[in-house]
Amino acid sequence: MSFIRPLLTIKNAQSQFRLISRSMATEMSFTFASPAQVIYNQARNVKQVDVPSLSGSFGILANHVPTLAVLKPGIVTVTETEGAVKKFFVSSGSVAVNADSSVQVLAEEAFPVEQLDLKAAQEQLAEAQASLSSASSDVAKAEAQVAVETAEAVVRAIQTGV
């Protein structure tokens, strides 16, 4: 007598149900927030989200495979169903894509790209590079390197939109 075979049948039936219910989602529920503000809260008017992650940038549509990723400094691009495209600079954070087509982007910092100041970003980059040059401990070097990479990403975002 097999005790495992009936469990396999139950598991197969459950995964078929998940597959059927997942395939019916035609829109995503999108949440995008930072500690300072909620930019989108379970919005249904979002068609696509492009995010920069440590493993590479990727786009998210409804029915995207469930994913969990760490954000790197860069641009999050949100394309709304009406065609409006909004770009935000994020310094770090995480993105979660769930089987029900809900997506959460939680950023340490998030700012609309058009609000960023190129001159201030270049000054910040120069300061970060000076801190990296003068850092004496491994911790100080690591913190300065993160500051340099983030400032470089801000400058690149302002200049190129990427």
N, C-alpha and C positions, 0 to 999 in steps of 0.2 A: 504494500500500500504506500503510495507516495503522498507525503505531506506537502511537498514543495510545489508540485504541478498545479493544484488549485490556486495557490498564491500567484503563480505566473499568469494564470487566466485573469485574475482580479487586477493585477498590475497592468496587463495589456489593455483591458477594458478602460482603466483609469487614464492611461496615456492616450488612447484613441479619443476619449472624451475631451481631454485637454487640447489635443490637436484640432478637433472639430471646433471647439469653442474659441480657440486662438485664431483659427483661420477666418472667423467671422468679423474680427475687428478691422474696421476700415479707416479708423482715425486713431490718433494717439492722444493721450492725456499728458500734457507737458507741464512740469513744475520746474522753475529755475529761480534759485534764491541764493542770497549771501547773508551773512549775519546782519548786514545793514538794511537789506531790502528784499522783498519778494517781487521778482520781475514778471513771472508768469505763475499762476496758481491753478493747476489742473486745467490749463487752457486746452480747448478742443479745436482752436483755430490755427493750429500749427501743423504744417505739412511735412517739414523736414528740419532736422537739427544737425549741424556739423560741429564736431568737437575735436579739440587737440588733446590727445592722450599720450602717455609715456610710451605706449606701444605703437603709436602712429595715429594720425587723424582719421576719423571715419564719420560717415553720414548715417543718420538714423531716420527711418521711415516707420509708419505703422507696420506691425508684424515683424519688426526686427528681432533677430535672435536675442534671447536674454543675455545681457552683458553687464559686467561691472568693470569700470576702468578708472584709473587715476588721471586727472587732468594735469596737463603741463601748461606753463604760461603760453597764452595764445588767444586766438579769436574763436568764440562760439558764434556761429552764424545760425540765425533762426529764420526760416522761410515760412511765412504765414500762408494760409490757404488762399487768400486774396492776392498773393503775389508779393506783398511787402517783405523786404529782407532787412533784418536788423542784426547788427554786429556788436558784440560785447567783448571786451578784453577781460580775461580771467587770469588770476595769478596762479591758482592751484585749486584743487577740489576733487570731486568725484562725480561720476555719471553712472546711473543705474537704469538699465533697460529691462523691463519686466515682461513676462509672458502675456500679460493682458494689454500690451501696447502702452503702458504707462511709462513715462520717462521722467527721471529726476536728475537735474544738474544742480549740485550743491557746490558753490564756489567760495573760496576764502575771501576773494574780492572780485567784484564784477562791475565794470563801467562801460557805458556806451562808448564806442570808439571815437565818435565825433566830440566827446567831452574831454578827450586826452590832449594834453599840450606837448607839442614836439620839443620845444625849447626846455621845458621842465624835465621831460623824459631824458633828453640828452645830458642835462646837468646831473640828473640822478645816476645815469650810466657812468659819467666821469667820476662821481663820488664813489660809486661802487667799485670801479676799477682801481681807484686810489686805495680804497680799503683793502682790496685784494692784494695789492702790491705791498702794503705795509703790515698785513696780518702776520702775526708771529706764531700763534697756536693753530693746531689742526682745526679746532672748532671755529675759530675766527676766520680761517681760510675757507672752510665749508660754508659758513654764513655769508661771507663776501661773494663766493662763487654763485650762490643762489641769487643774491642781489644783482650780480652782473647779468646772469641769464635772464632774470625777470625784466630788468631794464632794457636789455637788448630786444627782448620780445615786444616790449611796449613800443620802442622806437620803430621796429619792423612793422608792427601793426598800424601805427600812424602813417608811416611812409608808403606801405604797400597794401594795407588792408588784409594782410594774411598773417 
